[in-house]
Amino acid sequence: MSAIMRFFEIDLANVGGPTLYFHPGLNEHGGPVIWTRPNEDDTMTTVQYDPFPMEIDGLEIDGQGRLPRPTLTVSNIEGRLGALVRLYKDLNGCVMTMRTTLSDYIDACNFKDGENPLASPGLEMPKEIFIFERKAEETLEYVKFDLSSALDLEGQMLPKRCFYTNYCPHEFGGPLCGAGGGGGASAGACDHTLTGCEAHHGKGAPLPFGGFPGASAVGM
């Protein structure tokens, strides 16, 4: 009977570290699981997932449709993970991609007889992406983290860019503006209004105006 297999890819780029590849188990040879899995561009990459005891809980979505905020518990054997966590700022803000497939689909090299007629590198369940919110607990036995879904926008203000009806936030003469130089009005400063933009680029010409003249200033 085929078993569900979860693979964890932890990207430490935002704290100056590498990407770590873990799976909480071994292949039939007693070594790391090898899985040829798909990339975003539909190519394939063969990855070695190092064995590391870990467990993720709280993946369920509740009846209100709220996204899961799971916890990840990872073994701290010989303090190795604790040292890694301290080196990389408790992993705060790092991204973890959890990939799931069935044991029937992993590479044949994981099996003692070297055969797996059902191996299907491109088959996996939808990826789940989480953000490390904080280190919740560290003991000699384990380290526990609170995670949030990468799709969870609770507590964030939307839109992140303010909408101004008659103000352009672009730097005058910068790459998003393009004005400046030449003669006439284009050689002077800009007051960052729509009228000022027209004065520099020409009335009736395509304008790189960064404001939203059609946006209503009336709150709902």
C-alpha positions in Angstrom: 0.0 0.0 0.0 1.4 3.4 -1.0 2.2 5.8 1.8 2.0 9.6 1.9 5.4 11.1 1.9 6.2 14.7 2.9 9.3 16.6 1.9 10.4 19.9 3.5 12.4 22.5 1.7 13.5 25.4 4.0 14.8 28.4 2.2 17.2 30.4 4.5 18.1 33.0 1.8 16.6 36.0 3.7 19.0 35.3 6.7 22.0 34.5 4.5 21.7 30.8 4.5 21.2 27.9 2.0 18.1 25.9 1.2 17.8 22.8 3.4 16.0 19.6 2.2 14.6 17.3 4.8 12.4 14.2 5.0 11.4 12.5 8.3 12.4 9.0 7.2 14.9 6.8 5.3 14.8 4.9 2.0 15.0 1.1 1.9 18.8 1.3 1.9 18.8 3.2 5.2 19.9 6.4 3.5 18.4 9.7 2.4 15.4 9.7 0.1 16.0 10.7 -3.5 13.1 12.3 -5.3 13.0 13.7 -8.8 10.4 16.4 -8.4 9.0 19.1 -10.7 10.2 22.8 -10.8 8.1 25.9 -11.5 9.1 25.8 -15.2 8.0 22.2 -15.6 11.6 20.9 -15.7 12.7 18.2 -13.2 15.3 18.3 -10.4 16.7 15.3 -8.5 17.0 16.2 -4.8 18.4 14.4 -1.9 16.3 14.9 1.2 18.3 14.3 4.4 16.7 12.3 7.1 15.6 14.5 10.0 12.8 13.7 12.5 10.2 16.3 12.2 6.4 16.7 12.5 3.9 19.3 11.4 0.6 19.7 13.1 -2.4 22.0 12.7 -2.8 21.8 8.9 -6.6 21.7 9.0 -8.7 24.6 7.7 -11.5 25.4 10.1 -15.2 25.8 9.2 -14.8 29.6 9.0 -12.3 29.2 6.1 -9.4 30.5 8.1 -6.0 29.4 6.8 -4.0 27.0 9.0 -1.3 28.3 11.3 0.5 25.1 12.0 3.4 24.2 14.3 6.6 22.4 13.1 8.4 20.3 15.7 12.0 19.2 14.7 14.4 17.0 16.6 17.2 18.7 18.3 19.5 15.7 18.5 22.9 16.7 20.0 21.8 20.3 19.8 22.5 20.5 16.1 19.2 22.2 15.1 19.4 24.6 18.0 22.9 25.7 16.9 21.6 26.1 13.3 18.6 28.1 14.5 20.7 30.5 16.5 23.1 31.0 13.6 20.2 31.9 11.3 18.2 34.3 13.5 15.7 31.7 14.7 14.6 31.2 11.0 12.2 34.2 11.4 10.7 35.1 8.0 12.2 32.1 6.3 10.1 30.2 3.8 9.3 26.5 4.0 7.8 24.6 1.1 6.1 21.3 2.0 5.8 18.9 -0.9 3.7 15.8 -0.8 3.6 12.7 -3.0 3.1 8.9 -2.6 5.8 6.4 -2.0 4.8 4.6 -5.2 6.0 7.6 -7.2 9.5 8.2 -5.9 12.7 7.2 -7.7 13.6 3.5 -8.1 17.0 4.0 -6.5 15.2 4.2 -3.1 14.2 0.6 -3.2 16.4 -2.5 -2.4 15.8 -4.1 -5.8 16.5 -0.8 -7.6 13.1 -1.0 -9.3 9.9 1.0 -9.2 7.7 0.6 -12.3 5.3 3.2 -10.9 7.9 5.9 -10.5 6.4 9.2 -11.7 8.6 12.2 -11.0 6.1 14.8 -12.0 3.3 13.6 -9.7 2.8 15.5 -6.5 0.0 17.1 -4.5 -0.4 20.9 -4.4 2.5 22.5 -2.6 2.0 24.2 0.6 4.1 27.2 1.5 4.6 28.5 5.0 6.5 31.3 6.7 8.4 30.9 10.0 6.7 33.3 12.4 8.7 32.6 15.5 10.6 29.9 17.5 8.0 28.9 20.1 10.1 26.5 22.2 13.5 25.0 22.4 14.5 22.0 24.5 17.3 19.5 24.5 15.0 17.1 22.6 13.2 19.4 20.0 12.7 22.8 18.6 9.1 24.0 17.9 8.2 26.7 15.5 4.9 28.6 14.8 4.2 28.9 11.1 1.7 30.8 9.0 0.5 30.2 5.5 2.2 32.3 2.8 -1.4 33.2 1.8 -2.4 34.4 5.2 -2.8 38.2 5.1 -4.3 38.6 8.6 -2.9 41.8 10.2 -1.6 43.2 7.0 -3.0 46.4 5.4 -4.2 46.2 1.9 -3.5 47.8 -0.5 0.1 48.2 0.6 0.5 51.1 -1.9 -1.5 54.2 -1.1 -3.9 55.5 -3.8 -3.6 59.2 -4.4 -6.0 61.0 -6.7 -3.7 63.9 -7.7 -0.2 63.0 -6.4 2.5 61.1 -8.2 5.0 59.3 -5.9 7.6 58.7 -8.7 11.0 60.4 -8.3 11.2 63.3 -10.8 13.5 62.2 -13.6 13.8 58.7 -12.2 13.2 55.5 -14.2 9.5 55.5 -13.6 9.2 59.2 -14.6 11.5 59.7 -17.5 11.2 63.5 -17.4 14.0 66.0 -17.0 16.6 67.3 -19.4 15.8 69.2 -22.6 14.3 72.7 -22.5 11.1 74.3 -21.5 9.0 73.0 -18.6 10.7 69.6 -18.7 13.9 71.1 -17.5 12.4 72.4 -14.2 11.1 70.8 -11.1 7.8 68.9 -10.9 5.0 69.5 -8.4 4.0 65.8 -8.7 0.4 66.6 -9.8 -1.3 65.5 -13.0 -1.0 69.0 -14.4 2.7 69.0 -13.6 3.1 65.7 -15.4 1.4 67.1 -18.5 3.7 70.1 -18.4 6.8 67.9 -18.6 5.6 65.2 -21.0 3.1 67.2 -23.1 -0.6 67.3 -22.9 -2.2 64.4 -24.8 1.0 62.4 -24.7 1.2 59.0 -22.8 1.8 60.0 -19.1 3.8 57.9 -16.6 1.6 59.6 -13.8 1.8 57.4 -10.7 -1.4 58.7 -9.1 -5.0 57.5 -9.6 -7.1 60.4 -10.8 -10.2 58.1 -11.0 -9.9 56.9 -7.4 -12.6 58.1 -5.1 -11.5 59.9 -1.9 -14.8 59.0 -0.2 -14.6 56.3 2.4 -17.2 53.5 2.5 
